[in-house]
Amino acid sequence: MVEPRLPAPTVQFIDSYCQLYQNLFPEVRSFENFKYLLVRVIS
């Protein structure tokens, strides 16, 4: 079986905040897109 990959890191406080919601996303790609969306909103 292939182990799931870890999400790509972003800004530390975004990663810490999003970690609380990681269990809502079934795929790593959707979780990464959630993190990137927050980065874009803040920037």
PDBQT receptor file of N, H, CA, C and O in Angstrom, charges set to zero:
ATOM      1  N   MET A   1       0.833  -1.171   0.000  1.00  0.00    +0.000 N 
ATOM      2  CA  MET A   1       0.000   0.000   0.000  1.00  0.00    +0.000 C 
ATOM      3  C   MET A   1       0.889   1.249   0.000  1.00  0.00    +0.000 C 
ATOM      4  O   MET A   1       1.953   1.260   0.618  1.00  0.00    +0.000 OA
ATOM      5  N   VAL A   2       0.455   2.267  -0.677  1.00  0.00    +0.000 N 
ATOM      6  H   VAL A   2      -0.409   2.257  -1.179  1.00  0.00    +0.000 HD
ATOM      7  CA  VAL A   2       1.203   3.514  -0.756  1.00  0.00    +0.000 C 
ATOM      8  C   VAL A   2       0.808   4.408   0.413  1.00  0.00    +0.000 C 
ATOM      9  O   VAL A   2      -0.374   4.586   0.703  1.00  0.00    +0.000 OA
ATOM     10  N   GLU A   3       1.803   4.959   1.068  1.00  0.00    +0.000 N 
ATOM     11  H   GLU A   3       2.764   4.814   0.832  1.00  0.00    +0.000 HD
ATOM     12  CA  GLU A   3       1.522   5.871   2.174  1.00  0.00    +0.000 C 
ATOM     13  C   GLU A   3       1.063   7.217   1.632  1.00  0.00    +0.000 C 
ATOM     14  O   GLU A   3       1.585   7.681   0.619  1.00  0.00    +0.000 OA
ATOM     15  N   PRO A   4       0.089   7.854   2.291  1.00  0.00    +0.000 N 
ATOM     16  CA  PRO A   4      -0.353   9.165   1.827  1.00  0.00    +0.000 C 
ATOM     17  C   PRO A   4       0.750  10.200   2.021  1.00  0.00    +0.000 C 
ATOM     18  O   PRO A   4       1.495  10.161   3.000  1.00  0.00    +0.000 OA
ATOM     19  N   ARG A   5       0.837  11.109   1.084  1.00  0.00    +0.000 N 
ATOM     20  H   ARG A   5       0.232  11.140   0.288  1.00  0.00    +0.000 HD
ATOM     21  CA  ARG A   5       1.877  12.132   1.201  1.00  0.00    +0.000 C 
ATOM     22  C   ARG A   5       1.405  13.251   2.118  1.00  0.00    +0.000 C 
ATOM     23  O   ARG A   5       0.207  13.436   2.335  1.00  0.00    +0.000 OA
ATOM     24  N   LEU A   6       2.357  13.983   2.645  1.00  0.00    +0.000 N 
ATOM     25  H   LEU A   6       3.330  13.833   2.469  1.00  0.00    +0.000 HD
ATOM     26  CA  LEU A   6       2.049  15.107   3.514  1.00  0.00    +0.000 C 
ATOM     27  C   LEU A   6       1.739  16.336   2.672  1.00  0.00    +0.000 C 
ATOM     28  O   LEU A   6       2.277  16.479   1.574  1.00  0.00    +0.000 OA
ATOM     29  N   PRO A   7       0.888  17.221   3.161  1.00  0.00    +0.000 N 
ATOM     30  CA  PRO A   7       0.599  18.440   2.410  1.00  0.00    +0.000 C 
ATOM     31  C   PRO A   7       1.826  19.346   2.344  1.00  0.00    +0.000 C 
ATOM     32  O   PRO A   7       2.669  19.343   3.240  1.00  0.00    +0.000 OA
ATOM     33  N   ALA A   8       1.904  20.111   1.275  1.00  0.00    +0.000 N 
ATOM     34  H   ALA A   8       1.218  20.113   0.546  1.00  0.00    +0.000 HD
ATOM     35  CA  ALA A   8       3.018  21.039   1.106  1.00  0.00    +0.000 C 
ATOM     36  C   ALA A   8       2.923  22.142   2.163  1.00  0.00    +0.000 C 
ATOM     37  O   ALA A   8       1.835  22.648   2.436  1.00  0.00    +0.000 OA
ATOM     38  N   PRO A   9       4.053  22.511   2.752  1.00  0.00    +0.000 N 
ATOM     39  CA  PRO A   9       4.015  23.557   3.783  1.00  0.00    +0.000 C 
ATOM     40  C   PRO A   9       3.775  24.939   3.183  1.00  0.00    +0.000 C 
ATOM     41  O   PRO A   9       4.174  25.218   2.052  1.00  0.00    +0.000 OA
ATOM     42  N   THR A  10       3.120  25.789   3.953  1.00  0.00    +0.000 N 
ATOM     43  H   THR A  10       2.796  25.562   4.872  1.00  0.00    +0.000 HD
ATOM     44  CA  THR A  10       2.925  27.196   3.594  1.00  0.00    +0.000 C 
ATOM     45  C   THR A  10       3.444  28.024   4.761  1.00  0.00    +0.000 C 
ATOM     46  O   THR A  10       4.385  27.616   5.442  1.00  0.00    +0.000 OA
ATOM     47  N   VAL A  11       2.853  29.159   4.992  1.00  0.00    +0.000 N 
ATOM     48  H   VAL A  11       2.089  29.491   4.440  1.00  0.00    +0.000 HD
ATOM     49  CA  VAL A  11       3.234  30.013   6.116  1.00  0.00    +0.000 C 
ATOM     50  C   VAL A  11       2.866  29.297   7.419  1.00  0.00    +0.000 C 
ATOM     51  O   VAL A  11       1.832  28.632   7.492  1.00  0.00    +0.000 OA
ATOM     52  N   GLN A  12       3.693  29.430   8.425  1.00  0.00    +0.000 N 
ATOM     53  H   GLN A  12       4.533  29.970   8.365  1.00  0.00    +0.000 HD
ATOM     54  CA  GLN A  12       3.524  28.654   9.656  1.00  0.00    +0.000 C 
ATOM     55  C   GLN A  12       2.163  28.871  10.317  1.00  0.00    +0.000 C 
ATOM     56  O   GLN A  12       1.543  27.897  10.745  1.00  0.00    +0.000 OA
ATOM     57  N   PHE A  13       1.683  30.096  10.414  1.00  0.00    +0.000 N 
ATOM     58  H   PHE A  13       2.187  30.887  10.066  1.00  0.00    +0.000 HD
ATOM     59  CA  PHE A  13       0.412  30.299  11.102  1.00  0.00    +0.000 C 
ATOM     60  C   PHE A  13      -0.768  29.782  10.282  1.00  0.00    +0.000 C 
ATOM     61  O   PHE A  13      -1.795  29.411  10.852  1.00  0.00    +0.000 OA
ATOM     62  N   ILE A  14      -0.642  29.750   8.959  1.00  0.00    +0.000 N 
ATOM     63  H   ILE A  14       0.192  30.051   8.496  1.00  0.00    +0.000 HD
ATOM     64  CA  ILE A  14      -1.673  29.147   8.109  1.00  0.00    +0.000 C 
ATOM     65  C   ILE A  14      -1.684  27.634   8.334  1.00  0.00    +0.000 C 
ATOM     66  O   ILE A  14      -2.750  27.036   8.477  1.00  0.00    +0.000 OA
ATOM     67  N   ASP A  15      -0.514  27.023   8.365  1.00  0.00    +0.000 N 
ATOM     68  H   ASP A  15       0.352  27.509   8.248  1.00  0.00    +0.000 HD
ATOM     69  CA  ASP A  15      -0.425  25.577   8.603  1.00  0.00    +0.000 C 
ATOM     70  C   ASP A  15      -1.011  25.206   9.963  1.00  0.00    +0.000 C 
ATOM     71  O   ASP A  15      -1.723  24.209  10.081  1.00  0.00    +0.000 OA
ATOM     72  N   SER A  16      -0.716  25.996  10.976  1.00  0.00    +0.000 N 
ATOM     73  H   SER A  16      -0.137  26.805  10.879  1.00  0.00    +0.000 HD
ATOM     74  CA  SER A  16      -1.222  25.705  12.320  1.00  0.00    +0.000 C 
ATOM     75  C   SER A  16      -2.736  25.824  12.378  1.00  0.00    +0.000 C 
ATOM     76  O   SER A  16      -3.404  24.987  12.984  1.00  0.00    +0.000 OA
ATOM     77  N   TYR A  17      -3.272  26.847  11.758  1.00  0.00    +0.000 N 
ATOM     78  H   TYR A  17      -2.729  27.527  11.266  1.00  0.00    +0.000 HD
ATOM     79  CA  TYR A  17      -4.720  27.051  11.750  1.00  0.00    +0.000 C 
ATOM     80  C   TYR A  17      -5.425  25.953  10.955  1.00  0.00    +0.000 C 
ATOM     81  O   TYR A  17      -6.431  25.406  11.406  1.00  0.00    +0.000 OA
ATOM     82  N   CYS A  18      -4.907  25.637   9.793  1.00  0.00    +0.000 N 
ATOM     83  H   CYS A  18      -4.090  26.081   9.426  1.00  0.00    +0.000 HD
ATOM     84  CA  CYS A  18      -5.546  24.653   8.916  1.00  0.00    +0.000 C 
ATOM     85  C   CYS A  18      -5.444  23.239   9.458  1.00  0.00    +0.000 C 
ATOM     86  O   CYS A  18      -6.250  22.381   9.099  1.00  0.00    +0.000 OA
ATOM     87  N   GLN A  19      -4.482  22.987  10.306  1.00  0.00    +0.000 N 
ATOM     88  H   GLN A  19      -3.827  23.685  10.598  1.00  0.00    +0.000 HD
ATOM     89  CA  GLN A  19      -4.328  21.655  10.891  1.00  0.00    +0.000 C 
ATOM     90  C   GLN A  19      -5.595  21.246  11.641  1.00  0.00    +0.000 C 
ATOM     91  O   GLN A  19      -5.918  20.061  11.719  1.00  0.00    +0.000 OA
ATOM     92  N   LEU A  20      -6.302  22.216  12.185  1.00  0.00    +0.000 N 
ATOM     93  H   LEU A  20      -6.040  23.179  12.122  1.00  0.00    +0.000 HD
ATOM     94  CA  LEU A  20      -7.539  21.930  12.907  1.00  0.00    +0.000 C 
ATOM     95  C   LEU A  20      -8.628  21.380  11.987  1.00  0.00    +0.000 C 
ATOM     96  O   LEU A  20      -9.528  20.677  12.445  1.00  0.00    +0.000 OA
ATOM     97  N   TYR A  21      -8.552  21.693  10.697  1.00  0.00    +0.000 N 
ATOM     98  H   TYR A  21      -7.820  22.264  10.325  1.00  0.00    +0.000 HD
ATOM     99  CA  TYR A  21      -9.586  21.315   9.740  1.00  0.00    +0.000 C 
ATOM    100  C   TYR A  21      -9.154  20.210   8.783  1.00  0.00    +0.000 C 
ATOM    101  O   TYR A  21      -9.901  19.871   7.865  1.00  0.00    +0.000 OA
ATOM    102  N   GLN A  22      -7.994  19.655   8.972  1.00  0.00    +0.000 N 
ATOM    103  H   GLN A  22      -7.388  19.931   9.718  1.00  0.00    +0.000 HD
ATOM    104  CA  GLN A  22      -7.470  18.659   8.032  1.00  0.00    +0.000 C 
ATOM    105  C   GLN A  22      -8.358  17.419   7.939  1.00  0.00    +0.000 C 
ATOM    106  O   GLN A  22      -8.465  16.823   6.867  1.00  0.00    +0.000 OA
ATOM    107  N   ASN A  23      -8.987  17.026   9.022  1.00  0.00    +0.000 N 
ATOM    108  H   ASN A  23      -8.901  17.510   9.892  1.00  0.00    +0.000 HD
ATOM    109  CA  ASN A  23      -9.813  15.814   8.991  1.00  0.00    +0.000 C 
ATOM    110  C   ASN A  23     -11.084  15.986   8.163  1.00  0.00    +0.000 C 
ATOM    111  O   ASN A  23     -11.759  14.997   7.874  1.00  0.00    +0.000 OA
ATOM    112  N   LEU A  24     -11.429  17.215   7.771  1.00  0.00    +0.000 N 
ATOM    113  H   LEU A  24     -10.881  18.018   8.006  1.00  0.00    +0.000 HD
ATOM    114  CA  LEU A  24     -12.609  17.450   6.939  1.00  0.00    +0.000 C 
ATOM    115  C   LEU A  24     -12.355  17.157   5.468  1.00  0.00    +0.000 C 
ATOM    116  O   LEU A  24     -13.299  17.011   4.692  1.00  0.00    +0.000 OA
ATOM    117  N   PHE A  25     -11.092  17.069   5.080  1.00  0.00    +0.000 N 
ATOM    118  H   PHE A  25     -10.325  17.188   5.710  1.00  0.00    +0.000 HD
ATOM    119  CA  PHE A  25     -10.726  16.891   3.680  1.00  0.00    +0.000 C 
ATOM    120  C   PHE A  25     -10.232  15.466   3.438  1.00  0.00    +0.000 C 
ATOM    121  O   PHE A  25      -9.247  15.038   4.040  1.00  0.00    +0.000 OA
ATOM    122  N   PRO A  26     -10.913  14.736   2.561  1.00  0.00    +0.000 N 
ATOM    123  CA  PRO A  26     -10.531  13.341   2.339  1.00  0.00    +0.000 C 
ATOM    124  C   PRO A  26      -9.232  13.177   1.555  1.00  0.00    +0.000 C 
ATOM    125  O   PRO A  26      -8.569  12.147   1.677  1.00  0.00    +0.000 OA
ATOM    126  N   GLU A  27      -8.858  14.169   0.755  1.00  0.00    +0.000 N 
ATOM    127  H   GLU A  27      -9.397  15.006   0.656  1.00  0.00    +0.000 HD
ATOM    128  CA  GLU A  27      -7.653  14.070  -0.069  1.00  0.00    +0.000 C 
ATOM    129  C   GLU A  27      -6.670  15.178   0.298  1.00  0.00    +0.000 C 
ATOM    130  O   GLU A  27      -7.067  16.259   0.732  1.00  0.00    +0.000 OA
ATOM    131  N   VAL A  28      -5.406  14.896   0.122  1.00  0.00    +0.000 N 
ATOM    132  H   VAL A  28      -5.083  14.018  -0.230  1.00  0.00    +0.000 HD
ATOM    133  CA  VAL A  28      -4.364  15.879   0.415  1.00  0.00    +0.000 C 
ATOM    134  C   VAL A  28      -4.492  17.081  -0.522  1.00  0.00    +0.000 C 
ATOM    135  O   VAL A  28      -4.273  18.219  -0.109  1.00  0.00    +0.000 OA
ATOM    136  N   ARG A  29      -4.843  16.828  -1.764  1.00  0.00    +0.000 N 
ATOM    137  H   ARG A  29      -5.021  15.903  -2.100  1.00  0.00    +0.000 HD
ATOM    138  CA  ARG A  29      -4.955  17.932  -2.730  1.00  0.00    +0.000 C 
ATOM    139  C   ARG A  29      -6.027  18.928  -2.327  1.00  0.00    +0.000 C 
ATOM    140  O   ARG A  29      -5.819  20.135  -2.444  1.00  0.00    +0.000 OA
ATOM    141  N   SER A  30      -7.162  18.451  -1.858  1.00  0.00    +0.000 N 
ATOM    142  H   SER A  30      -7.331  17.470  -1.764  1.00  0.00    +0.000 HD
ATOM    143  CA  SER A  30      -8.223  19.367  -1.449  1.00  0.00    +0.000 C 
ATOM    144  C   SER A  30      -7.814  20.154  -0.202  1.00  0.00    +0.000 C 
ATOM    145  O   SER A  30      -8.152  21.330  -0.072  1.00  0.00    +0.000 OA
ATOM    146  N   PHE A  31      -7.093  19.511   0.708  1.00  0.00    +0.000 N 
ATOM    147  H   PHE A  31      -6.818  18.555   0.603  1.00  0.00    +0.000 HD
ATOM    148  CA  PHE A  31      -6.597  20.217   1.888  1.00  0.00    +0.000 C 
ATOM    149  C   PHE A  31      -5.578  21.281   1.510  1.00  0.00    +0.000 C 
ATOM    150  O   PHE A  31      -5.594  22.379   2.066  1.00  0.00    +0.000 OA
ATOM    151  N   GLU A  32      -4.689  20.966   0.566  1.00  0.00    +0.000 N 
ATOM    152  H   GLU A  32      -4.676  20.075   0.114  1.00  0.00    +0.000 HD
ATOM    153  CA  GLU A  32      -3.717  21.956   0.101  1.00  0.00    +0.000 C 
ATOM    154  C   GLU A  32      -4.418  23.132  -0.566  1.00  0.00    +0.000 C 
ATOM    155  O   GLU A  32      -4.016  24.280  -0.372  1.00  0.00    +0.000 OA
ATOM    156  N   ASN A  33      -5.441  22.867  -1.334  1.00  0.00    +0.000 N 
ATOM    157  H   ASN A  33      -5.767  21.935  -1.491  1.00  0.00    +0.000 HD
ATOM    158  CA  ASN A  33      -6.178  23.961  -1.969  1.00  0.00    +0.000 C 
ATOM    159  C   ASN A  33      -6.860  24.842  -0.937  1.00  0.00    +0.000 C 
ATOM    160  O   ASN A  33      -6.941  26.057  -1.119  1.00  0.00    +0.000 OA
ATOM    161  N   PHE A  34      -7.345  24.256   0.131  1.00  0.00    +0.000 N 
ATOM    162  H   PHE A  34      -7.279  23.269   0.279  1.00  0.00    +0.000 HD
ATOM    163  CA  PHE A  34      -7.914  25.027   1.232  1.00  0.00    +0.000 C 
ATOM    164  C   PHE A  34      -6.862  25.961   1.843  1.00  0.00    +0.000 C 
ATOM    165  O   PHE A  34      -7.136  27.131   2.110  1.00  0.00    +0.000 OA
ATOM    166  N   LYS A  35      -5.669  25.431   2.058  1.00  0.00    +0.000 N 
ATOM    167  H   LYS A  35      -5.446  24.480   1.841  1.00  0.00    +0.000 HD
ATOM    168  CA  LYS A  35      -4.596  26.255   2.611  1.00  0.00    +0.000 C 
ATOM    169  C   LYS A  35      -4.205  27.369   1.654  1.00  0.00    +0.000 C 
ATOM    170  O   LYS A  35      -4.002  28.507   2.078  1.00  0.00    +0.000 OA
ATOM    171  N   TYR A  36      -4.098  27.055   0.373  1.00  0.00    +0.000 N 
ATOM    172  H   TYR A  36      -4.263  26.130   0.029  1.00  0.00    +0.000 HD
ATOM    173  CA  TYR A  36      -3.720  28.072  -0.623  1.00  0.00    +0.000 C 
ATOM    174  C   TYR A  36      -4.798  29.146  -0.741  1.00  0.00    +0.000 C 
ATOM    175  O   TYR A  36      -4.488  30.314  -0.979  1.00  0.00    +0.000 OA
ATOM    176  N   LEU A  37      -6.046  28.760  -0.577  1.00  0.00    +0.000 N 
ATOM    177  H   LEU A  37      -6.298  27.812  -0.384  1.00  0.00    +0.000 HD
ATOM    178  CA  LEU A  37      -7.129  29.738  -0.609  1.00  0.00    +0.000 C 
ATOM    179  C   LEU A  37      -6.982  30.738   0.540  1.00  0.00    +0.000 C 
ATOM    180  O   LEU A  37      -7.153  31.941   0.342  1.00  0.00    +0.000 OA
ATOM    181  N   LEU A  38      -6.669  30.245   1.729  1.00  0.00    +0.000 N 
ATOM    182  H   LEU A  38      -6.531  29.268   1.889  1.00  0.00    +0.000 HD
ATOM    183  CA  LEU A  38      -6.478  31.154   2.871  1.00  0.00    +0.000 C 
ATOM    184  C   LEU A  38      -5.262  32.057   2.674  1.00  0.00    +0.000 C 
ATOM    185  O   LEU A  38      -5.289  33.223   3.067  1.00  0.00    +0.000 OA
ATOM    186  N   VAL A  39      -4.204  31.532   2.073  1.00  0.00    +0.000 N 
ATOM    187  H   VAL A  39      -4.182  30.584   1.754  1.00  0.00    +0.000 HD
ATOM    188  CA  VAL A  39      -3.025  32.349   1.809  1.00  0.00    +0.000 C 
ATOM    189  C   VAL A  39      -3.397  33.480   0.853  1.00  0.00    +0.000 C 
ATOM    190  O   VAL A  39      -2.985  34.623   1.052  1.00  0.00    +0.000 OA
ATOM    191  N   ARG A  40      -4.175  33.166  -0.186  1.00  0.00    +0.000 N 
ATOM    192  H   ARG A  40      -4.510  32.238  -0.348  1.00  0.00    +0.000 HD
ATOM    193  CA  ARG A  40      -4.585  34.196  -1.157  1.00  0.00    +0.000 C 
ATOM    194  C   ARG A  40      -5.499  35.233  -0.523  1.00  0.00    +0.000 C 
ATOM    195  O   ARG A  40      -5.384  36.422  -0.820  1.00  0.00    +0.000 OA
ATOM    196  N   VAL A  41      -6.394  34.805   0.337  1.00  0.00    +0.000 N 
ATOM    197  H   VAL A  41      -6.488  33.839   0.578  1.00  0.00    +0.000 HD
ATOM    198  CA  VAL A  41      -7.306  35.748   0.992  1.00  0.00    +0.000 C 
ATOM    199  C   VAL A  41      -6.524  36.716   1.883  1.00  0.00    +0.000 C 
ATOM    200  O   VAL A  41      -6.798  37.916   1.897  1.00  0.00    +0.000 OA
ATOM    201  N   ILE A  42      -5.564  36.193   2.613  1.00  0.00    +0.000 N 
ATOM    202  H   ILE A  42      -5.341  35.218   2.602  1.00  0.00    +0.000 HD
ATOM    203  CA  ILE A  42      -4.775  37.046   3.511  1.00  0.00    +0.000 C 
ATOM    204  C   ILE A  42      -3.859  37.983   2.726  1.00  0.00    +0.000 C 
ATOM    205  O   ILE A  42      -3.645  39.125   3.135  1.00  0.00    +0.000 OA
ATOM    206  N   SER A  43      -3.329  37.517   1.624  1.00  0.00    +0.000 N 
ATOM    207  H   SER A  43      -3.503  36.590   1.292  1.00  0.00    +0.000 HD
ATOM    208  CA  SER A  43      -2.414  38.371   0.855  1.00  0.00    +0.000 C 
ATOM    209  C   SER A  43      -3.203  39.358   0.041  1.00  0.00    +0.000 C 
ATOM    210  O   SER A  43      -2.621  40.170  -0.678  1.00  0.00    +0.000 OA
TER     211      SER A  43
